[in-house]
Amino acid sequence: MLRIIKDVRITEADIMEAARTTQGIVEMKDIKYAFIERNGAISIIPAT
């Protein structure tokens, strides 16, 4: 995953901010998928 986020120039902090604000997730291990939408927004799918 880290290689991919380097390619699109977002940071782990960007992903965690999206996770906190949209899903209330505070740890990376609780994220199953993070998608970068066409509009630049980051969508989070929580791990179950």
C-alpha positions as a printed Julia matrix, in Angstrom:
48×3 Matrix{Float64}:
   0.0    0.0    0.0
   2.76   2.49   0.8
   4.13   2.35  -2.75
   0.73   3.21  -4.14
   0.18   6.2   -1.86
   3.6    7.54  -2.89
   2.52   7.36  -6.55
  -0.56   9.51  -5.89
   1.2   11.8   -3.4
  -1.04  11.32  -0.41
   0.24  10.5    3.02
  -0.8    8.04   5.68
  -1.93  11.11   7.65
  -4.29  12.04   4.79
  -5.82   8.57   4.9
  -6.15   8.65   8.68
  -7.8   12.08   8.56
 -10.41  10.74   6.14
 -10.89   7.66   8.32
 -11.39   9.75  11.48
 -13.75  12.28   9.95
 -15.93   9.88   7.96
 -15.83   6.6    9.89
 -14.5    7.43  13.37
 -11.52   5.11  12.75
  -8.35   5.98  14.67
  -5.97   3.12  13.74
  -4.69   2.05  10.33
  -5.31  -1.62  11.18
  -9.05  -0.86  11.24
  -9.05   0.16   7.55
  -9.69  -2.54   4.96
  -9.52  -0.32   1.86
  -8.91   3.34   1.09
  -9.98   4.62  -2.32
  -9.09   7.88  -4.0
 -12.2    9.02  -5.83
 -12.15  10.86  -9.13
 -12.9   14.13  -7.32
  -9.85  13.63  -5.06
 -11.82  12.59  -1.97
 -10.61   9.6    0.04
 -13.24   6.95   0.77
 -12.64   4.46   3.58
 -13.94   0.9    3.9
 -13.55  -0.3    7.49
 -12.12  -3.72   8.35
 -14.62  -6.02   9.99
